[in-house]
Amino acid sequence: MGFESGIDLMEKRKTVVKITTGSSNFDEMLGGGIESGAITECYGAYGSGKTSLAHQLAVNVQLPLEQGGAEGIAVWIDTEGTLRPEYLKPIAADKGMDADEALNNFRGVRALNSDHQMLLAEKVEDLIKKDGLPIKLIILDSLMGHFRSEFAGRGTLADRQQKLNKHLHALLKIATQYNIAVYITNQVMSKPDTFFGDPTEPIGGHVVAHTSTVRVYLRRGKKGTRVAKLVDAPALPDGEAAFMITSEGIKDV
C-alpha cells in the first residue's frame, strides 16, 4: 500500500528544495523559501508585489542550491498579460548571472481561457519528459483571472469550483511527482460585512484554501515597503515579514 515509517518520510523531506525570495526576512518566515513539492499561493490587492515576486523567483530558481536556487528553470503560465521578460534582466544581473542566459533558461506562455490554462498546466509534464527540461518552478499568474470572468453568478459556482479543484490537483500532482515548486498568485475580494480588521479576502473559496500548501497575504506597508503575512502553512508559525521591490528585484528593507 505504500505506508512508510516516519524515518523514511524524514529522508524524503531532505530532497525538498527551498527557493529564495530575495529577502532574508521573507525566507525566514517561509522556513527557508518557496518549497518544492508544494503549492505556494500569494494573494493580495493590485500592486502588492505578487507578480514582482514571480519575476524574482523565475531568476532565483536558476541559482546554485547553496545560493538559494534549485539549479533549474521556470515555466510561467500568464493569464493576465503581466509577464515582463525585460524585468528579468536587471534581476539576473543583480544576482551576477548572464542576463541572456537567464532569459534562455525560462519558458513563458499566455493562457487564453480557463480550459487553455488547465491544458498548459498538464503540458508542463511533456516539457519534463519529452524535452528533458530541468523544470523546478511553475508560476501561475494569476490562478483565478479566467475563472472569475468565465463563471459569473452563483449558478455557475459549483461547476467553477469542480474545474478549479481538478486544475489545482493536476498542479499538485506534478509538484509532488517531480519535486517542483508551484507558485500561484491569487486575486482578492472585499468583504463589506467586516467591521474590524482587514476586509480583504482571497477568491476561489475553500477549494483554493485547502489545496494550497502555503498561503501568504501580501499588502502595501509604510514608505513603499510590502508586508508578507503567513496565513497558512503545515508546520510553520504565523508571522510577518517586510520587504522592498526595487528595479533589481526583491530586497530586504
C-alpha positions in Angstrom: 0.0 0.0 0.0 3.0 2.3 0.3 3.0 3.2 4.0 6.3 4.4 5.2 7.9 5.0 8.6 8.5 8.4 10.0 12.2 8.0 9.4 11.7 7.2 5.7 9.4 10.1 5.3 12.0 12.4 7.0 14.6 11.2 4.5 12.2 12.1 1.6 11.7 15.5 3.1 15.5 16.1 2.7 15.0 16.2 -1.1 12.8 19.3 -0.7 14.5 22.4 -2.3 13.8 25.9 -1.0 14.0 28.8 -3.5 14.9 32.1 -2.0 12.5 35.1 -2.4 15.4 37.5 -2.4 14.5 38.8 1.1 16.1 37.1 4.1 13.1 38.1 6.3 10.6 36.6 3.9 12.7 33.4 3.5 12.9 33.0 7.3 9.1 33.3 7.6 8.6 30.6 5.0 11.1 28.3 6.7 13.8 28.9 4.0 11.9 30.0 0.9 9.4 28.7 -1.6 9.2 24.9 -1.1 9.4 22.3 -3.9 6.7 19.6 -4.0 4.1 22.1 -2.8 1.8 24.9 -3.9 2.6 28.3 -2.5 -0.1 30.9 -3.0 0.3 34.6 -2.6 -2.8 36.8 -2.6 -3.2 40.5 -2.3 -4.6 43.6 -3.9 -3.1 45.0 -7.1 0.3 46.5 -6.5 1.1 44.3 -3.5 4.1 42.6 -5.2 2.7 39.2 -6.3 4.0 39.5 -9.9 7.3 41.1 -8.8 7.9 38.1 -6.6 7.1 35.8 -9.5 9.8 37.6 -11.7 12.3 37.3 -8.8 11.6 33.6 -8.4 11.9 33.0 -12.1 15.5 34.1 -11.9 16.3 32.7 -8.4 15.3 29.2 -9.4 18.4 29.1 -11.7 20.9 29.8 -8.9 23.0 27.1 -7.4 21.5 25.2 -4.4 23.9 26.9 -2.0 22.7 30.3 -3.1 19.1 29.6 -2.6 18.3 28.3 -6.1 17.2 25.0 -7.5 19.6 24.8 -10.5 16.6 24.6 -12.8 14.3 26.7 -15.0 10.9 28.3 -14.5 7.7 27.9 -16.6 5.3 30.8 -16.4 1.7 30.5 -17.3 0.5 34.0 -17.8 -3.3 34.7 -17.7 -3.3 38.5 -17.3 -0.5 39.7 -19.6 1.7 40.7 -16.7 4.9 38.8 -17.7 7.7 41.3 -18.5 10.9 39.5 -19.7 12.8 42.8 -19.7 12.4 42.9 -15.9 14.2 39.6 -15.6 17.4 41.1 -17.0 18.3 43.5 -14.1 17.3 40.9 -11.6 19.6 38.4 -13.2 22.4 41.0 -13.5 22.0 41.8 -9.7 22.5 38.1 -9.0 25.7 38.0 -11.0 24.1 36.0 -13.8 24.3 36.4 -17.6 21.1 38.2 -18.5 20.6 36.5 -21.9 21.4 33.1 -20.4 18.8 33.7 -17.6 16.2 34.6 -20.3 17.1 31.5 -22.2 16.6 29.3 -19.1 13.0 30.4 -18.9 9.7 29.4 -20.6 6.6 31.6 -20.8 3.2 31.0 -22.3 0.0 33.1 -22.4 -3.2 31.2 -21.4 -6.2 32.4 -23.4 -9.0 31.0 -21.2 -9.5 28.6 -18.3 -9.5 25.4 -20.5 -6.3 26.5 -22.2 -4.8 27.3 -18.7 -5.7 23.8 -17.5 -4.2 22.2 -20.6 -1.0 24.2 -20.3 -0.5 23.1 -16.7 -0.8 19.5 -17.8 1.6 20.0 -20.7 4.4 21.0 -18.4 4.9 17.3 -17.8 5.7 16.9 -21.5 8.4 19.5 -21.2 10.0 17.5 -18.5 9.5 14.0 -20.0 9.9 14.6 -23.8 12.1 17.7 -23.9 14.1 16.9 -20.8 14.0 20.4 -19.4 15.1 20.7 -15.8 11.9 22.5 -14.7 12.0 23.3 -11.0 9.3 26.1 -10.8 5.9 26.6 -12.2 4.4 30.1 -12.0 0.7 30.7 -12.5 -0.1 34.4 -12.6 -3.0 34.6 -11.8 -4.9 31.4 -10.9 -8.4 32.9 -10.9 -8.3 35.6 -13.6 -10.0 33.5 -16.3 -12.2 31.5 -13.9 -13.5 34.8 -12.4 -14.5 36.2 -15.8 -15.9 33.0 -17.3 -18.0 31.8 -14.4 -20.3 34.7 -13.4 -23.1 34.4 -10.9 -23.9 31.9 -8.2 -25.5 29.4 -10.7 -22.1 28.5 -12.1 -20.2 28.3 -8.8 -20.4 24.5 -8.4 -19.0 24.0 -11.9 -16.3 26.5 -11.4 -15.1 25.0 -8.1 -15.1 21.5 -9.6 -13.0 22.6 -12.5 -10.7 24.6 -10.3 -10.3 21.6 -8.0 -9.2 19.4 -10.9 -6.8 22.1 -12.1 -5.1 22.6 -8.7 -4.8 18.8 -8.1 -3.1 18.4 -11.5 -0.6 21.1 -10.5 -0.1 19.4 -7.1 0.5 16.0 -8.7 3.2 17.5 -11.0 4.7 19.3 -7.9 5.0 16.1 -5.8 5.9 13.7 -8.6 8.8 15.8 -10.0 9.7 17.7 -6.8 8.8 21.1 -8.4 7.8 24.3 -6.6 4.5 25.8 -7.7 3.9 29.5 -7.1 0.4 30.8 -7.8 -0.9 34.3 -7.4 -4.5 35.0 -6.5 -6.8 37.9 -6.7 -8.8 39.2 -3.8 -12.3 40.5 -3.0 -13.5 42.9 -0.3 -15.9 41.6 2.4 -18.3 44.5 3.1 -19.5 42.8 6.3 -16.1 43.1 8.0 -16.2 45.9 10.6 -12.9 45.2 12.3 -9.6 44.3 10.7 -8.8 43.8 7.0 -11.8 43.2 4.7 -9.6 41.7 2.0 -10.1 38.0 1.3 -8.7 35.7 -1.4 -11.1 34.4 -4.1 -11.5 30.8 -5.0 -13.2 29.7 -1.8 -12.3 26.6 0.2 -11.0 24.7 -2.8 -8.1 27.0 -3.2 -7.6 27.4 0.6 -7.3 23.6 1.1 -5.2 22.8 -1.9 -2.6 25.5 -1.4 0.1 24.1 0.9 1.3 27.6 1.9 -0.8 30.8 1.8 0.8 34.2 2.0 -1.1 37.5 2.1 0.8 40.5 0.6 -0.1 44.1 1.2 1.5 47.5 1.0 3.4 48.7 4.0 4.8 52.1 5.1 7.2 54.1 2.9 6.9 51.9 -0.2 7.5 48.6 1.6 5.5 45.5 1.2 4.4 43.2 4.0 4.0 39.4 3.7 1.8 37.6 6.2 1.9 33.9 6.6 -1.7 32.8 6.7 -1.4 29.1 6.5 1.5 26.5 6.4 1.6 22.9 7.6 4.4 23.3 10.2 5.2 27.0 10.5 4.1 29.6 13.0 2.2 32.6 11.8 4.5 35.5 11.0 5.0 38.7 9.1 8.0 39.9 7.0 8.6 43.3 5.4 10.5 43.6 2.0 11.0 46.1 -0.7 10.5 45.9 -4.5 13.3 47.6 -6.4 14.3 47.8 -10.1 16.8 44.9 -9.3 14.1 42.8 -7.8 13.1 42.0 -4.2 15.3 43.2 -1.3 15.3 43.4 2.5 14.1 46.6 3.9 
